Amino acid sequence: LTMTAAIDYGSFNDRGSLEDNATHSSSSRPSSSAALTYISIGSAIFASILLFLSPSTTHQLPLLKMMAQQTTTDNNLIPDPSAYPHRLFIKRTNTTIPILGFPSVALARLSDPTQQPLANRAVHHAVEDLQIGYFDVAPEYGDGVAQERLGPALKPYRDNVFLAAKTMFRTEEGSKQDLENTLRALQTDHLDLYQFHSISTQDDVDTILGPKGAMKTFQKAKAEGKIHAIGFSAHSEPMAIQMIQSGLVDTCMFPINFVSYHYGGGGEGGFDAA
């Protein structure tokens, strides 16, 4: 099992735990109790896309573009799989991903459907100019807006990129419908990785692994080819360890930074478990 180091844009409260900086307008979706964004793997590409989306800043970041150009080989694949170093991500299938990923949460700000062309240009910039081949998204990013914008934008490149998504639903029934909605929004018939989003409590773990839990949806979808790997994201190290020790997951996405590792009670134990 591979643990992914991720960038976290949450904040710590006075008890040393992560506070959510997300608000969700839909009462039909479970709300996240963890930080909004933990997009693998680089804050630099996050900044690049945010700058690209900003009306006042339309230039590309020269450094990232230079990196892509310097490491790109002459082939016909877009994005070029050799543009960036890769790391082993899913050991069971020997799956690797590039060390930089696209932060699809940035698309959540494009709530007006007429802004789809801007999302298209952002993804085109990431794939064609920066050779980014790893995309991560969740329904909680903009109450579904991010995945609705990402789907059409990514469609021309879908076969050549690694696409990961998440669900906040913990039950079999809820997660089944959420998966179908995500596949529809992303305009794809499968996800390379599907993750339980923001596991934070013992109840989360117990429900997911219970007799009518979301794990059943994940396992069935995997058998049907709708998802290729099972993972989760978490901000609670004890809960992350329990999920790892279940033996039913392929990946763990956990926030790794100086503050969380040394003061937030997360890091070392999760690495040991993984």
LUMVO-297450 format. One record per residue (C-alpha): residue number from 0; residue in three letters; chain; x, y, z. Coordinates in nm, 4 decimals. Example, Ala and Ser with C-alpha at 12.3 -4.5 7.8 and 13.67 -1.06 7.14 Angstrom:
2
{0 'ALA' 'A' {1.2300 -0.4500 0.7800}}
{1 'SER' 'A' {1.3670 -0.1060 0.7140}}
//
This chain:
274
{0 'LEU' 'A' {0.0000 0.0000 0.0000}}
{1 'THR' 'A' {0.1300 0.3413 -0.0909}}
{2 'MET' 'A' {0.0820 0.6533 0.1197}}
{3 'THR' 'A' {0.0629 0.9755 -0.0786}}
{4 'ALA' 'A' {0.2147 1.2902 0.0649}}
{5 'ALA' 'A' {-0.0239 1.5745 -0.0126}}
{6 'ILE' 'A' {-0.0441 1.9496 0.0217}}
{7 'ASP' 'A' {-0.3033 2.0715 0.2729}}
{8 'TYR' 'A' {-0.4622 2.4139 0.2641}}
{9 'GLY' 'A' {-0.6576 2.3755 0.5894}}
{10 'SER' 'A' {-0.5914 2.5553 0.9158}}
{11 'PHE' 'A' {-0.5300 2.4412 1.2696}}
{12 'ASN' 'A' {-0.7555 2.5409 1.5559}}
{13 'ASP' 'A' {-0.6425 2.5990 1.9132}}
{14 'ARG' 'A' {-0.6712 2.2270 1.9893}}
{15 'GLY' 'A' {-0.4200 2.1412 1.7189}}
{16 'SER' 'A' {-0.6718 1.9752 1.4865}}
{17 'LEU' 'A' {-0.7629 2.0668 1.1329}}
{18 'GLU' 'A' {-1.0529 2.3006 1.0711}}
{19 'ASP' 'A' {-1.2637 2.2893 0.7580}}
{20 'ASN' 'A' {-1.2416 2.5935 0.5367}}
{21 'ALA' 'A' {-1.5163 2.4695 0.3046}}
{22 'THR' 'A' {-1.8824 2.5553 0.3008}}
{23 'HIS' 'A' {-2.1381 2.3492 0.1126}}
{24 'SER' 'A' {-2.4725 2.4822 -0.0005}}
{25 'SER' 'A' {-2.6373 2.1469 -0.0633}}
{26 'SER' 'A' {-2.8025 1.9883 0.2381}}
{27 'SER' 'A' {-2.8345 1.6565 0.0541}}
{28 'ARG' 'A' {-2.4619 1.5860 0.0712}}
{29 'PRO' 'A' {-2.2666 1.4943 0.3834}}
{30 'SER' 'A' {-2.0338 1.7756 0.4818}}
{31 'SER' 'A' {-1.6587 1.7371 0.5163}}
{32 'SER' 'A' {-1.5129 1.7742 0.8649}}
{33 'ALA' 'A' {-1.1613 1.8083 0.7324}}
{34 'ALA' 'A' {-0.9722 2.0667 0.5335}}
{35 'LEU' 'A' {-1.1061 2.1454 0.1882}}
{36 'THR' 'A' {-0.8029 2.0792 -0.0221}}
{37 'TYR' 'A' {-0.5382 1.8134 -0.0087}}
{38 'ILE' 'A' {-0.4446 1.7874 -0.3709}}
{39 'SER' 'A' {-0.1488 1.5667 -0.4573}}
{40 'ILE' 'A' {0.1264 1.6433 -0.5039}}
{41 'GLY' 'A' {0.2651 1.9919 -0.5716}}
{42 'SER' 'A' {0.1664 2.3341 -0.4482}}
{43 'ALA' 'A' {0.3491 2.4848 -0.7451}}
{44 'ILE' 'A' {0.1058 2.3394 -0.9989}}
{45 'PHE' 'A' {-0.1825 2.4499 -0.7754}}
{46 'ALA' 'A' {-0.0512 2.8035 -0.7928}}
{47 'SER' 'A' {-0.0016 2.7719 -1.1662}}
{48 'ILE' 'A' {-0.3620 2.6761 -1.2354}}
{49 'LEU' 'A' {-0.5012 2.9397 -0.9980}}
{50 'LEU' 'A' {-0.2920 3.2020 -1.1732}}
{51 'PHE' 'A' {-0.4094 3.0721 -1.5090}}
{52 'LEU' 'A' {-0.7725 3.1033 -1.3981}}
{53 'SER' 'A' {-0.7257 3.4555 -1.2687}}
{54 'PRO' 'A' {-0.8496 3.7235 -1.5113}}
{55 'SER' 'A' {-0.5647 3.9507 -1.4044}}
{56 'THR' 'A' {-0.2913 3.6927 -1.4583}}
{57 'THR' 'A' {-0.3042 3.5035 -1.7853}}
{58 'HIS' 'A' {0.0632 3.4248 -1.8327}}
{59 'GLN' 'A' {0.2059 3.0796 -1.7803}}
{60 'LEU' 'A' {0.4567 3.0079 -1.5073}}
{61 'PRO' 'A' {0.7904 2.9943 -1.6946}}
{62 'LEU' 'A' {0.9541 2.7550 -1.4480}}
{63 'LEU' 'A' {0.6919 2.4811 -1.4801}}
{64 'LYS' 'A' {0.6767 2.5156 -1.8547}}
{65 'MET' 'A' {1.0550 2.4956 -1.8712}}
{66 'MET' 'A' {1.0484 2.1804 -1.6563}}
{67 'ALA' 'A' {0.8022 2.0156 -1.8906}}
{68 'GLN' 'A' {0.9963 2.1169 -2.2009}}
{69 'GLN' 'A' {1.3295 2.0036 -2.0633}}
{70 'THR' 'A' {1.2105 1.6563 -1.9695}}
{71 'THR' 'A' {0.9677 1.5875 -2.2539}}
{72 'THR' 'A' {1.0733 1.3230 -2.5017}}
{73 'ASP' 'A' {0.9739 1.3135 -2.8663}}
{74 'ASN' 'A' {0.6643 1.0956 -2.8799}}
{75 'ASN' 'A' {0.2994 1.1222 -2.9789}}
{76 'LEU' 'A' {0.1417 1.0886 -2.6360}}
{77 'ILE' 'A' {-0.0209 1.3912 -2.4750}}
{78 'PRO' 'A' {0.0551 1.4352 -2.1969}}
{79 'ASP' 'A' {0.4026 1.2935 -2.2334}}
{80 'PRO' 'A' {0.4332 1.0212 -1.9657}}
{81 'SER' 'A' {0.8034 1.0926 -1.9266}}
{82 'ALA' 'A' {0.7663 1.4680 -1.8722}}
{83 'TYR' 'A' {0.8069 1.4372 -1.4947}}
{84 'PRO' 'A' {0.9548 1.1757 -1.2635}}
{85 'HIS' 'A' {0.7053 0.9103 -1.1547}}
{86 'ARG' 'A' {0.6611 0.7430 -0.8180}}
{87 'LEU' 'A' {0.5135 0.4057 -0.7362}}
{88 'PHE' 'A' {0.1534 0.4665 -0.6312}}
{89 'ILE' 'A' {-0.0350 0.1360 -0.6304}}
{90 'LYS' 'A' {0.2014 -0.1513 -0.5566}}
{91 'ARG' 'A' {-0.0533 -0.4244 -0.6305}}
{92 'THR' 'A' {-0.0684 -0.3241 -0.9958}}
{93 'ASN' 'A' {0.2723 -0.1546 -1.0151}}
{94 'THR' 'A' {0.0936 0.1700 -1.1057}}
{95 'THR' 'A' {0.2997 0.4868 -1.1081}}
{96 'ILE' 'A' {0.1906 0.8509 -1.1253}}
{97 'PRO' 'A' {0.3815 1.1712 -1.2038}}
{98 'ILE' 'A' {0.4975 1.3736 -0.9058}}
{99 'LEU' 'A' {0.2834 1.6723 -1.0082}}
{100 'GLY' 'A' {-0.0957 1.6664 -1.0276}}
{101 'PHE' 'A' {-0.3739 1.8985 -1.1403}}
{102 'PRO' 'A' {-0.5690 2.0574 -0.8508}}
{103 'SER' 'A' {-0.9234 2.0272 -0.9838}}
{104 'VAL' 'A' {-1.0588 2.2122 -0.6809}}
{105 'ALA' 'A' {-0.9442 2.5255 -0.8634}}
{106 'LEU' 'A' {-1.2274 2.4698 -1.1114}}
{107 'ALA' 'A' {-1.4856 2.5000 -0.8324}}
{108 'ARG' 'A' {-1.4802 2.8764 -0.8703}}
{109 'LEU' 'A' {-1.6265 2.8430 -1.2224}}
{110 'SER' 'A' {-1.9860 2.8014 -1.1070}}
{111 'ASP' 'A' {-2.1415 2.9598 -1.4166}}
{112 'PRO' 'A' {-2.1824 2.7017 -1.6976}}
{113 'THR' 'A' {-2.0802 2.9704 -1.9457}}
{114 'GLN' 'A' {-1.7327 2.9502 -1.7890}}
{115 'GLN' 'A' {-1.6762 2.5997 -1.9283}}
{116 'PRO' 'A' {-1.4432 2.7357 -2.2006}}
{117 'LEU' 'A' {-1.2179 2.8740 -1.9262}}
{118 'ALA' 'A' {-1.2052 2.5308 -1.7624}}
{119 'ASN' 'A' {-1.1241 2.3803 -2.1014}}
{120 'ARG' 'A' {-0.8347 2.6205 -2.1449}}
{121 'ALA' 'A' {-0.7038 2.5507 -1.7954}}
{122 'VAL' 'A' {-0.6961 2.1760 -1.8556}}
{123 'HIS' 'A' {-0.5518 2.2239 -2.2025}}
{124 'HIS' 'A' {-0.2782 2.4392 -2.0489}}
{125 'ALA' 'A' {-0.2029 2.1738 -1.7880}}
{126 'VAL' 'A' {-0.1982 1.8794 -2.0287}}
{127 'GLU' 'A' {-0.0603 2.0295 -2.3500}}
{128 'ASP' 'A' {0.1786 2.2912 -2.2098}}
{129 'LEU' 'A' {0.2765 2.1457 -1.8711}}
{130 'GLN' 'A' {0.2329 1.7758 -1.9567}}
{131 'ILE' 'A' {0.0309 1.7052 -1.6399}}
{132 'GLY' 'A' {-0.1153 1.3531 -1.6359}}
{133 'TYR' 'A' {-0.2662 1.3143 -1.2863}}
{134 'PHE' 'A' {-0.6070 1.4655 -1.1990}}
{135 'ASP' 'A' {-0.7847 1.4572 -0.8632}}
{136 'VAL' 'A' {-1.1411 1.5784 -0.7980}}
{137 'ALA' 'A' {-1.4346 1.5372 -0.5594}}
{138 'PRO' 'A' {-1.8055 1.6330 -0.5541}}
{139 'GLU' 'A' {-1.7370 1.8460 -0.2453}}
{140 'TYR' 'A' {-1.5212 2.0809 -0.4498}}
{141 'GLY' 'A' {-1.7704 2.3551 -0.5272}}
{142 'ASP' 'A' {-2.0747 2.1370 -0.4566}}
{143 'GLY' 'A' {-2.0167 1.9381 -0.7749}}
{144 'VAL' 'A' {-1.8959 2.2277 -0.9889}}
{145 'ALA' 'A' {-1.5339 2.1106 -1.0144}}
{146 'GLN' 'A' {-1.6167 1.7669 -1.1540}}
{147 'GLU' 'A' {-1.8823 1.9117 -1.3870}}
{148 'ARG' 'A' {-1.6195 2.1438 -1.5373}}
{149 'LEU' 'A' {-1.3421 1.8856 -1.5397}}
{150 'GLY' 'A' {-1.5395 1.6215 -1.7316}}
{151 'PRO' 'A' {-1.5779 1.8004 -2.0657}}
{152 'ALA' 'A' {-1.2362 1.9635 -2.0344}}
{153 'LEU' 'A' {-1.0544 1.6359 -1.9733}}
{154 'LYS' 'A' {-1.2482 1.4247 -2.2222}}
{155 'PRO' 'A' {-1.0023 1.4700 -2.5130}}
{156 'TYR' 'A' {-0.7182 1.3406 -2.2935}}
{157 'ARG' 'A' {-0.9006 1.0872 -2.0753}}
{158 'ASP' 'A' {-0.7274 0.7761 -2.2088}}
{159 'ASN' 'A' {-0.3811 0.9138 -2.1315}}
{160 'VAL' 'A' {-0.4286 1.0497 -1.7791}}
{161 'PHE' 'A' {-0.4740 0.9082 -1.4280}}
{162 'LEU' 'A' {-0.8107 1.0212 -1.2882}}
{163 'ALA' 'A' {-0.8974 0.9987 -0.9178}}
{164 'ALA' 'A' {-1.2243 1.0955 -0.7472}}
{165 'LYS' 'A' {-1.3822 1.0688 -0.4019}}
{166 'THR' 'A' {-1.7093 1.0323 -0.2125}}
{167 'MET' 'A' {-1.8179 1.1581 0.1289}}
{168 'PHE' 'A' {-2.0946 0.8972 0.1487}}
{169 'ARG' 'A' {-2.0293 0.6172 0.3960}}
{170 'THR' 'A' {-2.3199 0.3857 0.3109}}
{171 'GLU' 'A' {-2.3569 0.1407 0.0262}}
{172 'GLU' 'A' {-2.6660 0.3107 -0.1132}}
{173 'GLY' 'A' {-2.5357 0.6672 -0.0927}}
{174 'SER' 'A' {-2.1937 0.5912 -0.2371}}
{175 'LYS' 'A' {-2.3443 0.3927 -0.5249}}
{176 'GLN' 'A' {-2.5469 0.6917 -0.6416}}
{177 'ASP' 'A' {-2.2558 0.9269 -0.5832}}
{178 'LEU' 'A' {-2.0271 0.7135 -0.7982}}
{179 'GLU' 'A' {-2.2769 0.7122 -1.0843}}
{180 'ASN' 'A' {-2.3121 1.0906 -1.0597}}
{181 'THR' 'A' {-1.9345 1.1333 -1.0666}}
{182 'LEU' 'A' {-1.8879 0.9056 -1.3680}}
{183 'ARG' 'A' {-2.1585 1.1012 -1.5503}}
{184 'ALA' 'A' {-2.0084 1.4393 -1.4604}}
{185 'LEU' 'A' {-1.6579 1.3301 -1.5588}}
{186 'GLN' 'A' {-1.7874 1.1766 -1.8835}}
{187 'THR' 'A' {-1.5981 0.8528 -1.8323}}
{188 'ASP' 'A' {-1.6845 0.4876 -1.7796}}
{189 'HIS' 'A' {-1.4216 0.4300 -1.5107}}
{190 'LEU' 'A' {-1.2022 0.5921 -1.2482}}
{191 'ASP' 'A' {-0.8411 0.4923 -1.2024}}
{192 'LEU' 'A' {-0.8820 0.5513 -0.8288}}
{193 'TYR' 'A' {-1.1930 0.6021 -0.6144}}
{194 'GLN' 'A' {-1.1475 0.7188 -0.2571}}
{195 'PHE' 'A' {-1.3438 0.7537 0.0658}}
{196 'HIS' 'A' {-1.3216 1.1273 0.1244}}
{197 'SER' 'A' {-1.1951 1.2740 0.4514}}
{198 'ILE' 'A' {-1.2260 0.9834 0.6950}}
{199 'SER' 'A' {-1.2203 1.1519 1.0339}}
{200 'THR' 'A' {-1.4167 0.9545 1.2951}}
{201 'GLN' 'A' {-1.4610 0.6044 1.4270}}
{202 'ASP' 'A' {-1.8165 0.6128 1.2959}}
{203 'ASP' 'A' {-1.6807 0.6795 0.9465}}
{204 'VAL' 'A' {-1.4668 0.3671 0.9614}}
{205 'ASP' 'A' {-1.7323 0.1483 1.1217}}
{206 'THR' 'A' {-1.9987 0.2500 0.8714}}
{207 'ILE' 'A' {-1.7760 0.2125 0.5653}}
{208 'LEU' 'A' {-1.6611 -0.1357 0.6686}}
{209 'GLY' 'A' {-2.0011 -0.2401 0.8055}}
{210 'PRO' 'A' {-2.2579 -0.4748 0.6470}}
{211 'LYS' 'A' {-2.4263 -0.1925 0.4503}}
{212 'GLY' 'A' {-2.1186 0.0217 0.4163}}
{213 'ALA' 'A' {-1.9683 0.1997 0.1189}}
{214 'MET' 'A' {-1.6876 -0.0561 0.0900}}
{215 'LYS' 'A' {-1.9409 -0.2902 -0.0693}}
{216 'THR' 'A' {-2.0085 -0.0332 -0.3412}}
{217 'PHE' 'A' {-1.6365 0.0095 -0.3994}}
{218 'GLN' 'A' {-1.5653 -0.3630 -0.4211}}
{219 'LYS' 'A' {-1.8560 -0.4242 -0.6576}}
{220 'ALA' 'A' {-1.7548 -0.1305 -0.8768}}
{221 'LYS' 'A' {-1.3993 -0.2601 -0.8855}}
{222 'ALA' 'A' {-1.5170 -0.6057 -0.9932}}
{223 'GLU' 'A' {-1.7240 -0.4412 -1.2685}}
{224 'GLY' 'A' {-1.4312 -0.2310 -1.3898}}
{225 'LYS' 'A' {-1.5888 0.1023 -1.2948}}
{226 'ILE' 'A' {-1.2981 0.1734 -1.0615}}
{227 'HIS' 'A' {-0.9497 0.0293 -1.0815}}
{228 'ALA' 'A' {-0.8283 0.0923 -0.7273}}
{229 'ILE' 'A' {-0.9700 0.1711 -0.3826}}
{230 'GLY' 'A' {-0.8295 0.4419 -0.1595}}
{231 'PHE' 'A' {-0.9163 0.6995 0.1018}}
{232 'SER' 'A' {-0.8168 1.0398 0.2308}}
{233 'ALA' 'A' {-0.7992 1.1183 0.6013}}
{234 'HIS' 'A' {-0.6982 1.3779 0.8565}}
{235 'SER' 'A' {-0.7112 1.1432 1.1544}}
{236 'GLU' 'A' {-0.4088 0.9201 1.1837}}
{237 'PRO' 'A' {-0.5809 0.6584 1.4064}}
{238 'MET' 'A' {-0.8641 0.6288 1.1515}}
{239 'ALA' 'A' {-0.6160 0.6127 0.8646}}
{240 'ILE' 'A' {-0.4302 0.3308 1.0359}}
{241 'GLN' 'A' {-0.7524 0.1345 1.0831}}
{242 'MET' 'A' {-0.8386 0.1704 0.7151}}
{243 'ILE' 'A' {-0.4895 0.0599 0.6131}}
{244 'GLN' 'A' {-0.5030 -0.2388 0.8452}}
{245 'SER' 'A' {-0.8361 -0.3507 0.6975}}
{246 'GLY' 'A' {-0.6368 -0.4769 0.4005}}
{247 'LEU' 'A' {-0.9089 -0.3541 0.1629}}
{248 'VAL' 'A' {-0.7497 -0.0357 0.0302}}
{249 'ASP' 'A' {-0.4741 0.0331 -0.2188}}
{250 'THR' 'A' {-0.3868 0.3930 -0.1327}}
{251 'CYS' 'A' {-0.3960 0.6457 0.1496}}
{252 'MET' 'A' {-0.3983 1.0219 0.0913}}
{253 'PHE' 'A' {-0.2857 1.1994 0.4068}}
{254 'PRO' 'A' {-0.1717 1.5598 0.4630}}
{255 'ILE' 'A' {0.2009 1.5774 0.5154}}
{256 'ASN' 'A' {0.3583 1.9068 0.6104}}
{257 'PHE' 'A' {0.5725 2.0380 0.8952}}
{258 'VAL' 'A' {0.2801 2.1510 1.1110}}
{259 'SER' 'A' {0.0652 1.8414 1.0741}}
{260 'TYR' 'A' {0.3583 1.6052 1.1202}}
{261 'HIS' 'A' {0.4954 1.7683 1.4347}}
{262 'TYR' 'A' {0.1890 1.9274 1.5930}}
{263 'GLY' 'A' {-0.1210 1.7805 1.4363}}
{264 'GLY' 'A' {-0.0784 1.4222 1.5491}}
{265 'GLY' 'A' {-0.0313 1.2766 1.2027}}
{266 'GLY' 'A' {0.2460 1.1336 0.9947}}
{267 'GLU' 'A' {0.4828 0.8833 1.1472}}
{268 'GLY' 'A' {0.2265 0.6231 1.2554}}
{269 'GLY' 'A' {0.0552 0.6356 0.9190}}
{270 'PHE' 'A' {0.3807 0.5818 0.7358}}
{271 'ASP' 'A' {0.4628 0.2849 0.9573}}
{272 'ALA' 'A' {0.1209 0.1305 0.8924}}
{273 'ALA' 'A' {0.1470 0.1835 0.5186}}
//
